[in-house]
Each structure stands twice: as C-alpha cells, then as structure tokens.
Amino acid sequence: MPSIAQTPDIGEPLDPLPKEFAALMRPEVPGLIKEIRVEVQRAFPVYTRLLNGPNADAIRQGVEQALGTFVDRVADPDASSVLRDELLRKFGRVEAYEGRDLETLHGAYRLGARIALRRAKTLGRRYKLSPSLILAFADALFAYVEELEALAREGYAEVRARAASEVSALRRQLLHLILVGSPLPQATIAELCEQAAWELPTECTLVALRAPVPDTLRTCLDRDVLADLGIPQPHLLIPGPLTPERLAMLESALEGASAVIGLTVPPPRAADSIRWARKVLQLIDDGIVPHQPVVHCEDHLTTLWLLSDPALVTHIAARELAPLSGLTGSRRGRLVETLRVHISTRAPADQVGEVLGVHAQTVRYRLRNLDAHLGDRITDPDHRFTLEAALRSLHLQGNDYAE
C-alpha cells in the first residue's frame, strides 16, 4: 500500500494536497470513468446519444484527460493541461452545436465531482486518511470543476459568436446533429435548416476523408454539401445519391487525396454510413482493402461484415475447428486452407488443387482427413456457413490458423 504523509487535523490548511495522494487516486480513475458514464446517462438522458454515438471515443478521451490531469497535478502542480484544455473546450462547442445552454453540461461536471468525492471518502476509510485531507480534496476538486466549466464556456462562446454570423457554422452544426444518430432532433434541425438555407434531403451520401484535406477542397464543393474539415476525422455529407456529376465534383475537389464514399442512406442512418466509411479507411491502412484515391464502401460490405469483430470470429473458428487442435501447426494450416477454398468455391478437387497449387489427389487426401476429423461440421448447413464465414474472415486478417 502506498504510504501517505501524516496530515494535520481538521481546521488546519492543507494546500496543496500531498503528492503521495496521487498514488492512491490513480488506480481508481478507470473505474471512476465507468461509474461517471453510467450516472451521467441516468441523470442526463440527453447525453446518451453522444456517449454511444460516433464521437464516443472523443468524449471518453476528454473525461480521461479531465480526471487524469487532476491526478497529475496532485503529483506535479506544474503538469501540462494543453490536451485537456482543448478537449474540454470541445465539450462546450458540442453544447452550442446542439442548441443547449451550459447548465446541463455543468450539472454533469458537478455530478462527476460528487462521484469522485464519494470515491475519495471510500479511500479515506480504507487507508485511515485524515478528515482534513478529504476536506482539502473536496476544496481542490470543486475548484477544479470551476476551471473545467470555464474551459467549456470558452468553447461555447466561440461557436455562438461564429454561428451568429456564419452560415458555414450553422451547417457544421446541422452536420453534427445529423451524425448524432437516430432519432434526429427534428425541431432543432428544421430550425437550423431554415437559418442555414439548407433543405434536409430524404437521402444523403457520407464521405470519410483522410486528414489533412487539401486547402482548396472547401471552395471546390457544391454549395449544398455539408463539411467538417478541421477535425482529426474530416467528413462530408452530400445530399442525395452520388451521381456521376457529384462524383466528378468530389474527385476534382480532392486533388488525389484519399476518401471513402459511404452508403447512400436516409439522414437518421447517416451515423452508420460514416462509421462504415471510416472503418474502410482503417482497413486501407491495415492493407486489407487496396488503396485508391477514392474507394466506395459499397464494394467492401462483406469485408466490413466479416471483420466487424475479429476477436469473436477467432473464437468461433477455434470452436468449429477444435477437432483439428491436436494436429501440428503446419498440417493444421494446410487442412484449414484446403477447407477454406473447398467450402467457399464448392469446386471439385482438381480446381481446388489449382487454387492451392497442389495435385488434385493431395486435395482429396486432405478432404478425407477433414471429413474424418470434422464429420458433419462440413456437411451440416449451419456449421458449414459458420465455418465459411469464419475462415473467410481469418483469411482477410492474414491468419491461416496454423497456430
């Protein structure tokens, strides 16, 4: 157990907090983040969409930075807060984009502080800490919350000032709201559409871009295209389907930069479309999807599905191929690869042999071995489908299941 320096009795000032207290606080942070997430959604249902939407990772990072910076300051009062400051300003911007005042966000901050104080009291009982230390912690914590609120006000004021005079800010706000997911806040969106002179389409096409985007991209887009370009994951919303004219506009604006065109969907499903497009961008980085300046998500839906949960696929494959687990790695690998080609092509042995580069008789020998080990797993429709899907996914991941 980390040691805590002897602290004064109640009534004596204790500022700053003893640095040793950080060693007790730091292991509590992950659990505290989860508890705050649950309690905030319960107390403020309006945040449920944000905490489970496409920006969930950014929000989680902001909460981690807020708590982590507090602990860092206890250990080192000069610790940097640059990343935290920007993320907390973004929280304020989000509130402005969604048309809320800051009281809801400040209420969530204060709820988080009460939960943290409750956790500190538990630590106090566990380690027999001085009551004055817990009081000092409470003072420092609520002073820190005021600092977080001030950062949120900066971001909020920035958007409000800009949105009052810039149609582009209103349209970014529209794009943000559309990407929050279903159900869309129809009344707010209708009001923003009127203010921004933009008509909500019945369908839209999302485009995921790779940062940084060309400086000239915004000026080359059609006027009705919504864009958010100055963020780590820039994206566009094109009203309607991607016609040849729209595609020509997009390719000209991109100047060879990378983009993935998502599916054309109704606005309530726009969050799904951009999520799938960003996943294809990641698959390009991983070398699974071939790199091209413009890639269509539509062409890689099966790959997206098969790679939606690699850990689960690996588990399913291990279960279905368990009868082969006693074989050596190389032999198992050859049998699994033969099985993959056999059940995915439904081809005769000579054609399977051509694909694998082996003699047809070798294929027949391996298939007899597979039949002996797997039995009706190959012929049963449910098992066969499961095997085919799992093996296709493993093959996409570059895993031959030889180990």
Buried (B, 14 or more C-beta within 10 A) or exposed (E): EEEBEEBEEEEEEBEEBBEBBBBBBBEBBEEBBEBBBEBBBEEBEEBEBBBEBBBEEBBEBBBBBBBBBBBBBBBEEEBEBEEBBEBBBBBBBBBBBBBBEBEBBBEBBBBBBBBBBEBBBEBBEEBEBBEBBBEBBBBBBBEBBEBBBEBBBEBBBBBBEBBEEEEBBBBBBBBBBBBBBEEBBEEBBEEBBEBBEBEBBEBBBBBBBBEEBBEEBBEBBEEBBBBBBEEEBBBBBBBEEBEEEBBEBBBEBBEEBBBBBBBBBEBBBBBBBBBBBBBBBEBBEEEBBEEEEBBBBEEBEEBBEBBEEBEEBBEBBEEBBEEBEEBEEEEBBBBBBBBBBBBBEEBEBEBBBBBBEBEBEBBBBBBEBBEEBBEEBBEEEEBBEBBBBBBBBBBBBEBBBBE
